[in-house]
Amino acid sequence: MPELFLELFSEEIPARMQEAAAKDLERLVIGALSDRGLLFDGAKAFSGPRRLALSVLGLPAKQPDVSEEKKGPRVGAPEKAIEGFLRSAGVTLEQCEKRNDGKGEFYVAVIARKGRATAEVLAETLPGTIANIPWPKSMRWPQGKAAGLFQAPFGSGVFAEAAQIRWVRPLHSIIATFDGEIVPFAFASIESSNTTRGHRFLSRGHIEVRRFEDYEEKLRKAHVILDAAERKEIILHEVKQKAFALGLELIEDEGLLNEVAGLAEWPVVLIGKIEDQFMDVPPEILQTSMRTHQKYFALRDPKTGKLANRFALVSNMVADDGGKEIVAGNERVLRARLSDAKFFWDQDRKIRLEKRVSDLKHA
């Protein structure tokens, strides 16, 4: 049976919003299909830094025909009551049946509705479904300017007269296909199509797709791993392998793993070094600085259980030099972060704890 495939390709979606957005997209589309009598075999949603995708399998080619009965007023009721019933049911008196419920005769309108083509129903319902995704935070941008053409802040009057759309980030393209054919509609001034793009830097040109199967395969060739669970598995495996090669082990952090998997379409793990001058700072401070500000994984020596002077970072780039410049740049940024942390730590140690007791009176 035919498949509905949908992709929303945009600017970077915040990592913390991606998983919930994919679930909301699936829930809203499934709800819209079910409300219109379109049953299916299964559905699966995906999320990533720049896209949401949904595959719904086993949809029928058209809605089922339905027959609906609507009970009206009694035979002999006032003419205005009968006319109101006929208008609401969309039938004539001749099209109504007379039935007896034991207390008297009444009119019954039997309304037969032909099922519409599924593609037609989808084109009608998908724009509203996309608009109704409940983002925790969203932004507005002028319709028709979603491809990065806006160059001035809102309120500047540059596009003051343009209609604005609200979504999480500006959209670049929408794939919508049913049984391999484009479902035509528009949202945020973007016409649905069957093309998308791969990795921002590691791929070139548009990718044309018909169904989810070839979509996932072509994205991988364009350096995009669609499944968030697979990206997490790659990151975790690579960090552990590279740490093991140095005689170290990963300090596991599920929350950080989920976040960095939402930041990289093609995750590449690299190992950097913490300068020795910072290693006398408490490990909790070092780890918090690396995690919160830089999204680095901390490593430790399994023999001593102490924090190692190494960290793992997840890049979204395959570099010609094997990542040396990327590591060097991240080490420079970390040096600045840890310099701040070390400064405040050293300052705090200049005052003994007992001298701080009096400050509690003002707390």
C-alpha positions as CSV (number, residue, x, y, z in Angstrom):
1,M,0.0,0.0,0.0
2,P,1.2,3.6,-0.6
3,E,3.4,5.6,1.8
4,L,3.2,9.2,3.0
5,F,6.6,10.7,3.4
6,L,7.2,14.1,4.9
7,E,10.4,16.1,5.6
8,L,10.6,19.6,7.0
9,F,14.1,21.0,6.3
10,S,15.0,24.2,8.2
11,E,17.7,26.2,10.0
12,E,19.2,24.5,13.0
13,I,16.5,23.2,15.5
14,P,17.6,23.4,19.1
15,A,18.7,19.9,20.2
16,R,16.5,19.9,23.3
17,M,13.4,20.3,21.0
18,Q,14.0,17.8,18.3
19,E,12.8,14.5,19.8
20,A,9.5,16.0,21.1
21,A,8.9,17.8,17.8
22,A,9.2,14.5,15.9
23,K,6.7,12.9,18.2
24,D,4.4,15.8,17.9
25,L,4.6,15.7,14.1
26,E,3.8,12.0,14.2
27,R,0.9,12.5,16.6
28,L,-0.6,15.4,14.7
29,V,-0.4,13.7,11.3
30,I,-1.8,10.4,12.6
31,G,-4.6,12.2,14.3
32,A,-5.5,14.1,11.1
33,L,-5.4,10.9,9.1
34,S,-7.5,9.0,11.6
35,D,-10.1,11.8,11.8
36,R,-10.6,11.5,8.1
37,G,-11.0,7.7,8.1
38,L,-7.5,7.0,6.7
39,L,-6.1,3.9,8.4
40,F,-2.5,2.8,8.0
41,D,0.0,0.1,9.0
42,G,2.6,2.0,10.8
43,A,4.4,5.3,11.2
44,K,7.9,6.4,12.3
45,A,9.3,9.9,12.9
46,F,12.9,11.1,12.9
47,S,14.6,14.3,14.0
48,G,18.0,15.9,13.5
49,P,19.7,19.3,13.6
50,R,18.1,20.6,10.5
51,R,15.2,18.3,9.7
52,L,12.1,16.5,10.9
53,A,10.9,13.5,8.9
54,L,7.9,11.2,9.0
55,S,7.1,8.0,7.1
56,V,3.5,6.6,7.3
57,L,3.1,3.2,5.7
58,G,0.1,1.4,4.4
59,L,-2.3,4.2,3.6
60,P,-5.2,3.5,1.2
61,A,-5.4,5.3,-2.1
62,K,-8.7,7.0,-1.1
63,Q,-11.0,7.4,1.8
64,P,-13.7,4.8,2.3
65,D,-17.2,5.7,1.2
66,V,-19.4,6.4,4.3
67,S,-23.1,6.5,4.9
68,E,-24.5,8.7,7.7
69,E,-28.0,8.8,9.1
70,K,-29.4,12.0,10.6
71,K,-32.6,11.9,12.5
72,G,-35.0,14.8,11.9
73,P,-38.3,16.1,13.1
74,R,-41.5,14.2,13.3
75,V,-43.8,14.0,10.2
76,G,-46.2,16.8,10.5
77,A,-43.8,19.1,12.4
78,P,-43.8,22.8,11.7
79,E,-42.6,23.6,8.2
80,K,-39.7,25.8,9.5
81,A,-38.4,23.0,11.6
82,I,-38.4,20.6,8.6
83,E,-36.8,23.2,6.4
84,G,-34.0,23.8,8.9
85,F,-33.3,20.1,9.2
86,L,-33.1,19.7,5.4
87,R,-30.7,22.6,5.1
88,S,-28.4,21.2,7.8
89,A,-28.4,17.8,6.3
90,G,-28.0,19.0,2.7
91,V,-30.9,16.9,1.3
92,T,-34.4,17.4,0.0
93,L,-37.6,16.1,1.6
94,E,-37.9,13.5,-1.2
95,Q,-34.4,12.1,-0.2
96,C,-35.5,11.5,3.3
97,E,-37.0,8.2,4.7
98,K,-39.9,8.0,7.1
99,R,-39.5,5.7,10.0
100,N,-41.6,4.8,13.0
101,D,-40.0,4.6,16.4
102,G,-43.2,3.4,18.1
103,K,-44.2,6.9,19.1
104,G,-44.8,8.2,15.7
105,E,-43.2,8.8,12.3
106,F,-40.1,11.0,11.8
107,Y,-37.8,11.9,9.0
108,V,-34.4,10.4,8.5
109,A,-31.8,11.7,6.1
110,V,-29.4,9.1,4.8
111,I,-26.3,10.9,3.6
112,A,-23.9,9.0,1.4
113,R,-20.4,10.5,1.1
114,K,-17.9,9.4,-1.5
115,G,-14.4,9.0,-0.2
116,R,-11.9,11.5,-1.6
117,A,-8.4,10.7,-2.9
118,T,-5.9,10.4,-0.1
119,A,-3.5,12.8,-1.9
120,E,-6.2,15.4,-2.0
121,V,-7.0,15.0,1.7
122,L,-3.3,15.3,2.6
123,A,-2.8,18.5,0.5
124,E,-5.7,20.0,2.5
125,T,-4.6,18.9,6.0
126,L,-0.8,19.0,6.1
127,P,-0.3,22.8,6.1
128,G,-2.4,23.1,9.3
129,T,-0.7,20.1,10.8
130,I,2.7,21.6,10.3
131,A,1.6,24.9,11.7
132,N,0.2,23.3,14.9
133,I,3.5,21.7,16.1
134,P,3.7,23.0,19.6
135,W,7.3,24.4,19.9
136,P,8.4,25.5,23.4
137,K,9.9,28.6,21.7
138,S,9.5,29.8,18.2
139,M,10.4,32.7,16.0
140,R,8.7,34.7,13.3
141,W,10.0,35.6,9.9
142,P,8.5,37.2,6.7
143,Q,7.0,34.7,4.4
144,G,9.0,34.2,1.2
145,K,12.2,35.2,3.1
146,A,12.9,31.8,4.7
147,A,16.0,31.0,2.7
148,G,18.2,33.3,4.7
149,L,17.4,36.5,2.7
150,F,16.5,38.6,5.7
151,Q,19.4,40.7,6.8
152,A,17.9,43.2,9.3
153,P,16.3,42.6,12.7
154,F,12.6,42.6,13.1
155,G,11.3,46.0,13.9
156,S,13.6,47.7,11.5
157,G,10.9,48.1,9.0
158,V,12.8,46.2,6.2
159,F,10.0,43.6,5.8
160,A,7.4,45.4,7.9
161,E,4.6,44.8,5.4
162,A,5.4,41.2,4.7
163,A,3.1,38.5,6.2
164,Q,5.0,36.6,8.9
165,I,5.0,33.0,9.9
166,R,5.7,31.5,13.3
167,W,7.7,28.3,13.6
168,V,10.8,27.1,15.4
169,R,13.3,28.3,12.7
170,P,13.0,29.5,9.1
171,L,12.1,26.6,6.8
172,H,14.0,26.0,3.6
173,S,12.1,23.2,1.9
174,I,9.3,20.7,2.5
175,I,9.2,17.2,1.0
176,A,5.7,15.7,0.8
177,T,5.1,12.6,-1.3
178,F,2.4,10.0,-1.4
179,D,3.0,6.8,-3.3
180,G,6.1,8.5,-4.7
181,E,4.3,11.5,-6.1
182,I,4.4,15.0,-4.8
183,V,1.5,16.2,-2.6
184,P,1.1,19.8,-3.7
185,F,0.6,22.4,-1.0
186,A,2.3,25.5,0.5
187,F,3.3,26.5,4.0
188,A,5.3,29.6,4.9
189,S,5.3,30.5,1.2
190,I,7.3,27.3,0.5
191,E,5.9,24.9,-2.1
192,S,6.1,21.2,-1.3
193,S,8.5,19.2,-3.5
194,N,10.5,16.0,-3.6
195,T,13.9,17.6,-3.0
196,T,16.1,18.3,0.0
197,R,19.7,18.9,0.9
198,G,22.4,16.9,2.7
199,H,25.1,18.0,5.1
200,R,25.7,21.8,5.1
201,F,29.5,21.5,4.2
202,L,30.1,17.9,3.1
203,S,27.5,17.7,0.3
204,R,26.5,19.7,-2.7
205,G,23.3,20.3,-4.6
206,H,19.8,19.0,-4.2
207,I,18.7,15.5,-3.4
208,E,15.6,14.1,-5.2
209,V,13.6,11.4,-3.4
210,R,10.3,9.6,-3.8
211,R,10.0,7.5,-0.7
212,F,11.6,7.1,2.7
213,E,13.8,4.2,1.7
214,D,15.7,6.1,-1.0
215,Y,15.6,9.2,1.1
216,E,17.5,7.6,4.0
217,E,20.0,6.0,1.7
218,K,20.7,9.2,-0.3
219,L,21.0,11.3,2.9
220,R,23.7,8.9,4.2
221,K,25.7,9.4,1.0
222,A,25.3,13.1,1.6
223,H,26.8,12.7,5.1
224,V,23.6,12.9,7.1
225,I,22.7,10.2,9.6
226,L,18.9,10.5,10.0
227,D,18.2,8.4,13.0
228,A,19.1,10.1,16.3
229,A,19.5,6.7,18.0
230,E,22.2,5.7,15.4
231,R,24.0,9.0,15.9
232,K,24.1,8.5,19.7
233,E,25.4,4.9,19.1
234,I,28.2,6.2,16.9
235,I,29.2,8.9,19.3
236,L,29.2,6.6,22.3
237,H,31.2,3.9,20.5
238,E,33.8,6.3,19.1
239,V,34.3,8.0,22.4
240,K,34.8,4.7,24.2
241,Q,37.2,3.4,21.5
242,K,39.3,6.5,21.4
243,A,39.4,6.7,25.2
244,F,40.4,3.0,25.5
245,A,43.3,3.6,23.0
246,L,44.7,6.1,25.5
247,G,44.2,3.8,28.5
248,L,41.2,5.9,29.7
249,E,37.5,5.5,30.0
250,L,34.4,7.7,29.4
251,I,32.6,9.3,32.2
252,E,29.2,8.6,30.9
253,D,26.6,11.4,30.6
254,E,23.3,10.4,29.0
255,G,22.0,14.0,28.9
256,L,25.1,15.3,27.1
257,L,25.0,12.4,24.7
258,N,21.4,13.2,23.8
259,E,22.3,16.9,23.3
260,V,25.4,16.4,21.1
261,A,23.5,13.8,18.9
262,G,21.2,16.7,18.1
263,L,24.0,19.0,17.1
264,A,25.8,16.9,14.5
265,E,24.3,15.3,11.4
266,W,27.6,13.5,10.7
267,P,29.3,13.0,14.2
268,V,33.1,12.7,14.2
269,V,34.7,12.2,17.6
270,L,38.1,13.8,18.4
271,I,40.2,13.9,21.5
272,G,41.7,17.1,23.0
273,K,44.0,17.8,25.9
274,I,43.5,19.8,29.1
275,E,46.6,21.9,30.0
276,D,48.4,20.7,33.2
277,Q,48.0,24.1,34.9
278,F,44.2,23.4,35.2
279,M,44.4,20.0,36.7
280,D,44.6,21.2,40.3
281,V,41.1,22.7,39.9
282,P,38.5,20.3,41.4
283,P,37.3,17.8,38.8
284,E,33.7,18.8,39.4
285,I,34.5,22.3,38.2
286,L,36.4,21.1,35.2
287,Q,33.7,18.7,34.2
288,T,31.0,21.2,34.6
289,S,32.9,23.8,32.5
290,M,33.5,21.4,29.7
291,R,30.0,20.0,29.7
292,T,27.9,23.1,30.1
293,H,29.8,25.5,27.9
294,Q,31.6,23.4,25.4
295,K,29.6,20.1,25.2
296,Y,32.8,18.0,25.8
297,F,32.8,14.5,27.4
298,A,35.2,14.1,30.3
299,L,37.5,11.1,30.6
300,R,39.1,9.4,33.5
301,D,41.9,7.1,34.4
302,P,40.4,3.7,35.4
303,K,43.4,2.8,37.5
304,T,43.1,5.9,39.8
305,G,39.5,6.9,39.2
306,K,40.7,10.5,38.7
307,L,39.8,12.9,35.9
308,A,42.2,12.6,33.0
309,N,43.7,15.6,31.2
310,R,41.9,14.6,28.1
311,F,38.4,15.4,26.7
312,A,36.3,14.1,23.8
313,L,34.5,16.5,21.5
314,V,32.0,15.8,18.7
315,S,32.6,17.6,15.5
316,N,30.1,17.8,12.6
317,M,32.9,17.9,10.0
318,V,35.3,15.5,8.3
319,A,38.6,17.5,8.1
320,D,41.4,17.0,5.6
321,D,44.0,17.1,8.4
322,G,42.2,14.5,10.5
323,G,40.8,17.2,12.8
324,K,44.0,18.7,14.1
325,E,42.9,22.3,13.6
326,I,39.5,21.5,15.0
327,V,41.1,20.1,18.2
328,A,43.5,23.0,18.4
329,G,40.7,25.5,18.2
330,N,38.6,23.7,20.8
331,E,41.6,23.6,23.1
332,R,42.1,27.3,22.8
333,V,38.4,27.9,23.7
334,L,38.6,25.5,26.6
335,R,41.8,27.2,27.9
336,A,39.8,30.5,28.2
337,R,36.9,28.8,29.9
338,L,39.2,27.0,32.4
339,S,41.2,30.1,33.0
340,D,38.1,31.7,34.3
341,A,37.2,28.7,36.4
342,K,40.7,28.6,37.9
343,F,40.6,32.3,38.7
344,F,37.4,32.1,40.7
345,W,38.5,28.9,42.4
346,D,41.8,30.5,43.4
347,Q,39.9,33.6,44.6
348,D,37.5,31.6,46.7
349,R,40.4,29.8,48.4
350,K,41.8,33.1,49.7
351,I,39.0,33.3,52.2
352,R,38.7,30.5,54.8
353,L,35.3,29.0,55.3
354,E,35.0,30.2,59.0
355,K,35.4,33.8,57.8
356,R,32.4,33.4,55.6
357,V,30.0,32.5,58.4
358,S,29.1,36.1,59.0
359,D,27.9,36.3,55.4
360,L,25.2,33.8,56.2
361,K,23.4,36.4,58.2
362,H,22.6,38.2,54.9
363,A,21.7,35.1,53.0
